[in-house]
Amino acid sequence: MIKIMRHHNLWFLLSTVGVLALLQPSLIFGEDAILEATRSEFQKIPIWVMGFSPVGQDNKISEQMHTQVQSILKDDLKRSQVFALANLPSSKGEFSQNKCVSLSPTLETHFRQVTVSTWGRLGIGGTSSGVEGLIFDACAFDPGHQDVLTGKRYFSLKTNDALIRLMAHRWADELVYRYTGEQGIARTKIAFVGEKENGRELFVMDYDGYDSQQVTADGYLNLMPTWSPDRKLLIYTGYRDRKQQIMRRELASGREEVLVPPASLNITATFAPDGQSITYAAAQEGNSDIYQLALDSRSAKQLTSHSSADLSPSWSPDGRHLAFTSDRGGRPQIYIMDDEGSNVRRLTYDGDYNAAPAWSPKGEWIVYVCRIPGEGFKLCRISPNGEQRSQITKGNSIDDSPSWAPNGRHLVFSSIRGGESQIYIITSEGEGLEKISSVGSHLSSPSWSPFQP
C-alpha cells in the first residue's frame, strides 16, 4: 500500500496531456508510474485543476474536449472526498507544460527513478494533440521545483465521449490510489430501477450519473437489482403473472434465467461475497423467511424460521455473518445472525423502525433506513457490535435503499426531495450529498457495483 505523509501546506495542480503518437490496435491502456511516499494521517489535499494545452500543427483535439476532460477531473476529484478544489496562490508558481511533453517518450523509465517522501506542493500538467487518435500523458509534479514526480499514459484509437470520460476517470482513480493506497470509484457503475410506460425496468449508469443504459425492456415490473462480485451479472426480482421470481441477467450477452421460481414473495436477493450463492427472502404463504441458494447445485437452504417477517439479508464482507430486517420484536429492526442462520441477535434498539441493512465492504459499519421522530425516513449507520450509531442524512426528504460503494466510504440511495424519487450519493459521514440522476423520474433501488476486475 502506498502511504503519504501529511503536511499542512499540500497543494496539487492538475491538467492533462495528450500527445500524438503511433497508436497500437487497442482502446485504452495505462503505463504504470511508481511513487513511494508515506502518510501519517488522512487529510484532504487542496488541488488546482489546470487546463488542457494543445500542441502540434495537426491537432484535432477540440477546445470543447479539453474543457470536458478538465471538468470531469474536477468533479471526480471533488467527489472522491480525498481532494478539495482550490485556487493556487501566485506564490506557488506556474507549471511548464513542456516539462511533461519532453518526458513523453520515456515516461515509464523516468518515473521509475522517482522516490518522494512528501506530497507537499504536488500538481499535474501537460498538453494535448491528436490526428487519428489520442495519447493522454498525465503528469504529477512539484510546482515549486518543476520536478515531475509520477504519471500515467493512456492512449486510444478513438476520441468519442465515452472514451474521453474513461480516460479522465482512470487518471482520477490513479490519483486517489497514489494518495490513499485504495482504488478510486470513478470507473464504477450504479444499477437502478426506472419507471417506463408499461412497467419498471433496470438501468445501469456511470457512478456520476452519465451514460445511462437500459438493461431490461420487457414491460414487466423488474425490481431490486444487485451486482455479482465479478460485476458481470445482475440478480433482481421480476414480476410475472402476479408472482415474484428471482432472475439473473448477464450484462454482456443479455441472457436471462430464473434462479428462484415464482412464489407469492421472492425479494431482496443478494450475492454472497464469494459469488457462489445468493440469499433472499421468500414466502409461499404467510410471513417471509431468509433462504440461501447454491448456484451450482440450485439447492436452497432455509436460514430463518420465524412467525414474523424476515427480509433484506446483507452479508458481512468475510461471509461469516448476515444482517437482516425482522419484526419479530413487534417493529422492524436490524438483526445479525451467523452464516448458517444460528446465533440471532438484535442490533438496533433506537427508534421504532430500522430496516434495509447494508454491510460496508470494510466491515466496520452497517447502514440502514431509520425513522427519526420529526424528520421521517433517513439513513443511519451502526457498528456491528452496536456500540456506535449516527444519523447520515438529514433535512426534508424520504431516503431509502442504501448501497455501499466498493471503497466503503460512499453510499448511493434513492430519495424523494421535491416531489419525485431520484438517485443521490453521499459519504457515510454525511458529506458530499449530490444528486446524480439526470433523466427519468421515480427512480429507485440503486445498487453500486464492485470495482472493475
C-alpha positions in Angstrom: 0.0 0.0 0.0 1.2 3.5 -0.8 1.2 5.8 2.1 1.5 9.6 2.1 3.0 11.9 4.8 0.6 14.7 5.8 1.8 18.3 5.6 -0.1 21.4 6.4 0.6 23.1 3.0 -0.2 20.5 0.5 -1.0 21.7 -3.0 -1.9 19.8 -6.1 -2.3 21.1 -9.6 -3.9 19.2 -12.3 -4.0 19.3 -16.0 -3.9 16.7 -18.7 -1.6 15.8 -21.5 -2.4 14.2 -24.8 0.4 13.6 -27.3 0.1 12.2 -30.8 2.0 9.0 -31.3 1.9 5.7 -33.2 -1.2 4.0 -31.7 -1.5 0.3 -31.1 -4.7 -1.5 -32.1 -6.4 -1.2 -28.7 -8.8 1.2 -27.0 -7.2 2.4 -23.7 -4.1 1.2 -21.9 -2.2 2.6 -19.0 1.5 2.5 -18.3 2.3 2.4 -14.6 4.4 5.0 -12.9 5.7 4.3 -9.5 5.5 6.6 -6.5 6.7 5.9 -3.0 5.7 8.1 0.0 4.4 7.9 3.5 1.3 9.3 5.2 0.8 9.6 8.9 -2.9 10.6 8.9 -5.6 11.4 6.3 -6.2 15.0 5.2 -8.0 16.3 2.1 -5.5 17.7 -0.4 -6.2 21.1 -1.9 -5.9 20.7 -5.7 -5.8 23.1 -8.5 -7.0 21.7 -11.8 -5.2 23.2 -14.8 -6.5 23.2 -18.4 -5.6 21.2 -21.5 -3.0 22.9 -23.6 -2.9 21.8 -27.3 0.3 21.3 -29.2 1.1 20.2 -32.8 0.2 21.7 -36.2 -2.4 18.9 -37.0 -4.0 18.8 -33.6 -7.6 17.7 -34.0 -8.4 17.7 -30.3 -11.1 20.4 -29.8 -11.2 23.0 -27.1 -14.5 21.5 -26.1 -12.8 18.2 -25.4 -10.1 19.9 -23.4 -12.8 21.6 -21.3 -14.6 18.3 -20.9 -11.7 16.5 -19.6 -10.9 19.3 -17.1 -14.5 19.3 -15.9 -14.6 15.6 -15.4 -11.4 15.5 -13.5 -12.6 18.3 -11.2 -15.8 16.5 -10.5 -14.1 13.2 -9.9 -11.5 14.6 -7.5 -14.0 16.6 -5.6 -16.4 13.7 -5.4 -13.7 11.4 -4.1 -13.6 13.4 -0.8 -9.8 12.9 -0.9 -9.1 16.2 -2.7 -10.5 19.7 -2.2 -10.6 22.0 -5.2 -8.8 25.2 -4.5 -7.2 28.2 -6.3 -3.4 28.1 -6.5 -1.8 31.2 -4.8 0.5 33.0 -7.2 3.4 32.3 -4.9 3.3 28.7 -5.8 4.4 29.4 -9.4 3.4 28.2 -12.8 3.9 24.7 -14.3 5.8 24.5 -17.6 3.6 22.4 -19.9 6.7 21.4 -21.9 8.1 19.7 -18.9 5.7 16.8 -19.2 5.7 16.7 -23.0 9.5 16.3 -23.1 9.2 13.2 -20.9 6.5 11.6 -23.0 8.8 9.2 -25.0 10.4 8.0 -21.7 7.6 8.3 -19.2 7.9 4.8 -17.7 11.7 5.0 -17.4 11.7 8.4 -15.9 9.0 7.7 -13.3 10.6 4.5 -12.1 13.6 6.6 -11.0 11.4 8.8 -8.7 11.1 8.5 -5.0 9.4 11.2 -2.9 8.9 11.4 0.8 6.1 14.0 0.8 3.3 15.1 -1.4 3.7 18.7 -0.5 3.1 21.1 -3.4 2.2 18.4 -5.9 0.5 19.0 -9.2 -0.3 17.6 -12.6 0.0 19.3 -16.0 0.7 18.8 -19.7 -0.5 19.3 -23.3 -2.6 17.5 -26.0 -2.5 16.8 -29.7 -4.2 14.3 -31.9 -4.8 13.4 -35.6 -6.0 9.8 -35.8 -6.2 9.1 -32.1 -5.2 10.4 -28.7 -2.4 9.8 -26.2 -3.1 11.1 -22.8 0.0 11.7 -20.7 -0.9 12.8 -17.2 2.0 14.0 -15.1 2.2 14.8 -11.4 4.8 17.4 -10.4 6.1 19.6 -7.7 5.0 23.1 -8.7 7.7 24.8 -6.7 10.7 22.9 -8.2 9.1 21.9 -11.5 10.1 18.2 -10.9 7.8 15.6 -12.4 7.0 13.0 -9.7 4.7 10.5 -11.2 2.4 9.9 -14.1 0.3 7.7 -16.4 0.0 7.3 -20.1 -3.4 6.4 -21.7 -3.9 6.1 -25.4 -6.9 5.4 -27.7 -7.6 4.9 -31.4 -10.9 6.8 -30.9 -11.8 10.1 -29.3 -15.6 9.6 -28.6 -17.2 10.9 -25.5 -17.3 7.6 -23.6 -13.6 7.0 -24.1 -12.6 10.6 -23.1 -14.7 10.2 -20.0 -13.0 6.8 -19.3 -9.5 8.4 -19.6 -10.4 11.1 -17.2 -11.9 8.7 -14.7 -8.9 6.4 -14.9 -6.5 9.3 -14.1 -8.7 10.5 -11.2 -8.7 6.9 -9.8 -5.0 6.8 -10.1 -4.6 9.9 -8.1 -6.8 8.6 -5.4 -4.8 5.4 -5.3 -1.5 7.2 -5.1 -2.7 9.2 -2.1 -4.7 6.6 -0.2 -3.5 3.2 -1.4 -7.1 2.3 -2.2 -8.9 2.1 -5.5 -10.9 5.0 -6.7 -14.6 4.7 -7.6 -14.7 6.9 -10.8 -15.0 3.8 -13.0 -17.7 2.0 -11.0 -21.3 1.7 -12.1 -24.7 2.0 -10.5 -27.7 -0.1 -11.3 -31.2 1.2 -10.6 -34.9 0.9 -11.4 -36.7 3.4 -13.6 -40.3 3.8 -14.5 -41.3 3.2 -18.1 -44.7 3.3 -19.8 -45.5 -0.4 -19.3 -43.6 -1.3 -16.2 -40.4 -0.7 -14.3 -37.1 -1.6 -15.9 -33.5 -1.9 -14.9 -30.8 0.6 -15.9 -27.1 0.9 -15.4 -25.2 4.2 -15.4 -21.7 5.5 -14.6 -21.1 6.4 -10.9 -21.6 10.1 -11.8 -24.9 9.6 -13.5 -23.7 9.7 -17.1 -24.2 7.1 -19.8 -27.4 5.6 -18.5 -28.2 2.4 -20.4 -31.5 0.4 -20.2 -30.9 -3.2 -19.2 -34.4 -4.8 -19.3 -37.2 -3.9 -21.7 -39.9 -6.5 -21.2 -42.7 -4.3 -19.9 -42.9 -6.1 -16.6 -42.0 -5.0 -13.1 -38.3 -5.5 -12.5 -37.1 -4.5 -9.1 -34.2 -4.5 -6.6 -31.1 -5.2 -8.7 -27.9 -6.4 -7.1 -24.4 -6.9 -8.6 -22.4 -10.1 -8.7 -18.9 -9.8 -7.2 -17.3 -10.0 -10.6 -19.6 -7.3 -12.0 -20.8 -9.4 -14.8 -24.3 -10.2 -13.6 -27.3 -8.6 -12.0 -29.9 -10.5 -9.9 -33.3 -9.0 -9.3 -37.0 -9.6 -8.6 -39.1 -10.0 -11.7 -42.9 -10.0 -11.5 -44.6 -12.4 -13.9 -48.3 -13.3 -13.7 -48.5 -11.5 -10.4 -45.8 -13.8 -9.0 -42.3 -12.9 -8.0 -39.2 -14.7 -9.2 -35.5 -14.2 -8.7 -33.9 -13.5 -12.1 -30.2 -13.5 -13.2 -29.1 -11.5 -16.2 -25.7 -11.5 -17.9 -24.9 -7.9 -18.8 -22.6 -8.6 -21.7 -25.0 -11.0 -23.5 -28.3 -10.0 -22.1 -29.1 -13.7 -21.4 -31.6 -14.2 -18.5 -32.6 -17.1 -16.4 -34.8 -17.8 -13.5 -32.9 -18.7 -10.3 -35.9 -19.0 -7.9 -39.2 -20.0 -9.4 -42.4 -17.8 -9.0 -43.9 -17.5 -5.5 -46.1 -15.0 -3.6 -42.9 -13.4 -2.3 -39.3 -13.5 -3.7 -37.4 -10.3 -2.9 -34.2 -8.6 -1.6 -31.8 -11.1 -3.3 -28.1 -10.5 -2.9 -24.9 -12.4 -3.7 -22.7 -14.0 -1.0 -19.2 -12.4 -1.0 -17.7 -15.4 -2.9 -20.4 -15.3 -5.6 -21.2 -19.0 -5.2 -24.7 -18.4 -3.7 -27.4 -15.9 -3.3 -29.5 -15.1 -0.3 -33.1 -13.8 -0.5 -36.4 -13.5 1.3 -39.2 -15.8 0.2 -42.7 -16.9 1.2 -45.3 -19.1 -0.3 -47.9 -18.2 2.3 -47.7 -16.2 5.4 -44.5 -14.4 6.6 -41.2 -14.4 4.8 -38.0 -16.2 5.8 -34.5 -15.9 4.5 -33.1 -18.6 2.2 -29.7 -19.3 0.6 -29.4 -20.8 -2.8 -26.3 -22.6 -4.0 -25.8 -21.5 -7.7 -24.0 -24.7 -8.8 -26.5 -27.3 -7.4 -29.5 -25.0 -7.2 -30.3 -26.3 -3.7 -31.9 -23.9 -1.3 -31.4 -23.8 2.4 -33.7 -22.0 4.9 -31.7 -19.8 7.3 -34.5 -18.3 9.4 -37.8 -19.9 10.5 -40.0 -17.5 12.5 -43.6 -16.4 12.6 -42.6 -12.8 11.9 -41.3 -11.4 8.6 -37.6 -11.7 7.9 -36.3 -9.6 4.9 -33.3 -7.8 3.3 -30.3 -10.1 4.1 -26.9 -8.4 3.8 -23.6 -10.3 4.1 -20.6 -9.2 6.1 -17.5 -8.9 3.8 -15.9 -12.0 5.3 -19.0 -14.1 4.6 -19.4 -15.2 8.3 -22.5 -13.1 9.2 -25.7 -11.8 7.8 -27.6 -8.7 8.8 -31.3 -8.7 8.1 -34.6 -6.9 8.9 -37.2 -8.6 11.1 -40.3 -7.5 13.0 -40.1 -10.4 15.5 -39.8 -7.9 18.3 -43.0 -6.1 17.2 -41.4 -3.4 15.0 -38.9 -3.7 12.1 -35.4 -3.8 13.5 -31.9 -4.9 12.3 -30.7 -8.3 13.5 -27.5 -10.2 12.9 -27.0 -14.0 12.6 -24.2 -16.3 11.7 -23.9 -17.6 8.1 -25.7 -20.8 9.0 -28.7 -19.0 10.5 -27.7 -19.5 14.1 -26.9 -17.1 17.0 -29.5 -14.5 16.0 -29.2 -11.2 18.0 -30.9 -7.9 17.7 -28.6 -5.0 16.7 -30.8 -1.8 16.7 -32.8 -0.5 19.6 -33.2 3.2 18.9 -36.4 4.1 17.2 -39.5 2.1 16.1 -38.4 1.5 12.5 -35.0 0.3 11.3 -34.8 -1.6 8.0 -32.9 -2.4 4.8 -29.4 -3.0 6.2 -26.3 -2.9 4.0 -23.0 -4.1 5.4 -20.0 -2.0 4.4 -17.2 -3.6 2.2 -14.7 -2.9 5.0 -17.0 -4.5 7.6 -16.9 -1.5 10.1 -20.5 -0.2 9.5 -24.0 -1.3 8.7 -26.0 1.4 7.1 -29.8 1.2 7.1 -33.1 3.1 6.8 -34.1 4.7 10.1 -37.2 6.6 11.1 -36.3 9.7 13.0 -39.1 11.5 15.0 -40.0 14.7 13.4 -37.9 14.0 10.3 -39.1 10.8 8.8 -37.1 8.2 6.9 -33.4 8.8 6.9 -30.1 6.9 6.6 -28.3 5.8 9.7 -25.3 3.7 10.4 -24.3 1.4 13.3 -21.2 -0.6 14.1 -21.7 -4.4 14.0 -21.3 -4.6 17.8 -24.0 -1.9 18.3 -21.7 0.4 20.2 -21.5 3.3 17.7 -24.5 4.8 15.9 -25.0 8.0 13.9 -27.5 9.6 11.5 -26.2 10.2 8.0 -28.9 12.1 6.1 -31.0 15.0 7.4 -33.5 17.5 6.2 -36.8 17.4 4.3 -36.5 14.1 2.5 -37.6 10.5 2.4 -34.5 8.4 2.0 -34.4 4.7 1.1 -32.4 1.8 -0.4 -28.8 2.5 0.7 -26.0 0.7 -1.1 -22.2 1.0 -0.5 -19.6 2.0 -3.0 -16.8 -0.6 -3.1 -14.4 1.8 -1.3 -16.5 1.6 1.8 -16.7 5.4 2.0 -19.6 6.5 -0.3 -23.2 5.5 -0.4 -25.9 5.6 -3.1 -29.5 5.8 -2.2 -32.9 6.9 -3.5 -34.6 9.9 -2.1 -37.7 12.0 -2.5 -36.6 15.6 -2.3 -39.0 17.9 -4.1 -41.6 15.5 -5.4 -40.0 12.6 -7.3 -37.7 9.9 -6.2 -34.1 10.4 -7.6 -30.7 8.9 -7.1 -28.2 10.5 -4.7 -24.7 9.8 -3.3 -23.2 10.8 0.0 -20.3 9.7 2.2 -21.0 7.6 5.3 -20.1 10.6 7.4 -22.9 12.7 5.7 -20.6 14.8 3.4 -20.8 15.4 -0.3 -24.5 15.0 -0.9 -25.1 15.0 -4.7 -28.0 14.2 -7.0 -26.5 12.1 -9.8 -29.6 11.0 -11.7 -30.4 13.4 -14.6 -33.1 11.6 -16.7 -36.3 9.9 -15.8 -38.5 10.1 -12.7 -39.5 7.7 -9.9 -36.0 6.2 -9.8 -35.4 3.7 -7.0 -33.4 0.7 -5.7 -29.8 1.8 -6.6 -27.0 -0.7 -6.3 -23.4 0.3 -6.5 -21.1 -2.1 -8.5 -17.9 -3.7 -7.2 -14.6 -2.4 -8.6 -13.8 -3.3 -12.2 -11.9 -6.6 -12.2 
